[in-house]
Amino acid sequence: MSVDPIPFLDLGRAQRELHAGLDEAWRSVTRSARFVGGPFVEAFEEAWAVEHGIEHAVGVANGTDALELVLRGLGVGPGDEVVVPANTFIATAEAVLAVGAVPHFVDVDPETLLVTPETVAEGITDRTAAVIVVHLYGQAADVPGIAALAARTGAVVVEDCAQAQGARWDGRPVGTMGVAGCTSFYPGKNLGAFGDGGAVITRDASLARAVRRYGDHGRSEVFKYEHPVVGRNSRLDALQAAVLLVKLPHLEDWNFQRRAAAEQYRSRLAGDEAVELVKQDPSSTSVHHLMVVRVEDRDRVQADLTAAGIGTAVHYPVPCHQQKDYTMLPRTCVEETERSSPRLLSLPMFPGITRDEVDRACDELVATVRARG
Ligand SMILES: *Cc1c(COP(=O)(O)O)cnc(C)c1O
């Protein structure tokens, strides 16, 4: 039996076959001397829109800015509330605070750990301007159901797709069901750049224009140094766009590899009472950004796995509403989020992970939880 350690995430493996193309892309940008905006950014925006079958894609500097710029473009600001899951990466809430609005935290379904129309309904108030639906861990959430509910009070749905590039809900790509879909190309995401990057997709031409304007110094489309609104600087670099253009054609295959690994994990762990899987909604086609399970005594299980050479992580050990500067923000009862967070454990998951590695990770996990049970 091999004793090589199994990393939590190995970004190098899937990328190995792309080295020549990536080097060439990098060189083309150097030669073009177009580093901000220009043909690589335009080509990637076009490809990202086509990938989703949607009219507009706008590259931005990162996923957090994508959310912030969409909220700004929608006119969300002081006096408004935005419903946000308590179980998400902090960036979802940060973006709301960045525009001067207030995140209102809601709970998640105990089985999928995603927001549902029911959990969102509890957070809707007469100040709610928007709901940010997060497709967490790579699994699509019920955007149509949540959008129908939000529409009753005039609120819109923004999708946070940072962990779910390529996921679908009833066959519809995530990011295309709400008013806008925001993503991150942070290197560890399913489609990652060689640094920070992000994008917004939308069917709404005026929202796309507003996002581009706010992210480019509030610039007029006609005169470069006329600034009709106060903007900021949040643009996708040409070097990142060139890398993303090389990697995008492989996203589907990488997601397929993640799905195969997830199925192997699930069938291997399904029978074990001490390991609770995250339920997959039949309407969702997940892209398994993370392989999250729940176990008792998580910190000790994690330490045992570390000692056995199995890399793991926790997403997320402290829910948003318990972070120091966030405790005063409004929230509904978030008991499912609080119940799950001490038990969450993310197992090794990345394209290129081998069947043997998944087997060994499962063997070690089962052995440690049994030893404790
Ligand atoms: C990564 C991530 C973001 C933020 O993306 P950055 O590019 O790091 O700013 C937002 N939401 C979720 C759910 C994420 O996982």
The ligand as an SDF file (V2000), in Angstrom:
LIG
                    3D

 15 15  0  0  0  0  0  0  0  0999 V2000
  -14.5020   32.4280   -3.1590 C   0  0  0  0  0  0  0  0  0  0  0  0
  -15.8590   32.8840   -2.8410 C   0  0  0  0  0  0  0  0  0  0  0  0
  -16.2400   34.2390   -2.9680 C   0  0  0  0  0  0  0  0  0  0  0  0
  -15.2790   35.3590   -3.2000 C   0  0  0  0  0  0  0  0  0  0  0  0
  -14.4320   35.2800   -4.2440 O   0  0  0  0  0  0  0  0  0  0  0  0
  -13.0420   36.0770   -4.2310 P   0  0  0  0  0  0  0  0  0  0  0  0
  -12.6190   35.9820   -5.6620 O   0  0  0  0  0  0  0  0  0  0  0  0
  -12.1410   35.3860   -3.2930 O   0  0  0  0  0  0  0  0  0  0  0  0
  -13.3250   37.4770   -3.8480 O   0  0  0  0  0  0  0  0  0  0  0  0
  -17.5610   34.5680   -2.7440 C   0  0  0  0  0  0  0  0  0  0  0  0
  -18.4630   33.6480   -2.3860 N   0  0  0  0  0  0  0  0  0  0  0  0
  -18.1420   32.3590   -2.2260 C   0  0  0  0  0  0  0  0  0  0  0  0
  -19.2000   31.3850   -1.8320 C   0  0  0  0  0  0  0  0  0  0  0  0
  -16.8250   31.9300   -2.4280 C   0  0  0  0  0  0  0  0  0  0  0  0
  -16.5020   30.6380   -2.2480 O   0  0  0  0  0  0  0  0  0  0  0  0
  1  2  1  0
  2  3  1  0
  2 14  2  0
  3  4  1  0
  3 10  2  0
  4  5  1  0
  5  6  1  0
  6  7  2  0
  6  8  1  0
  6  9  1  0
 10 11  1  0
 11 12  2  0
 12 13  1  0
 12 14  1  0
 14 15  1  0
M  END
$$$$
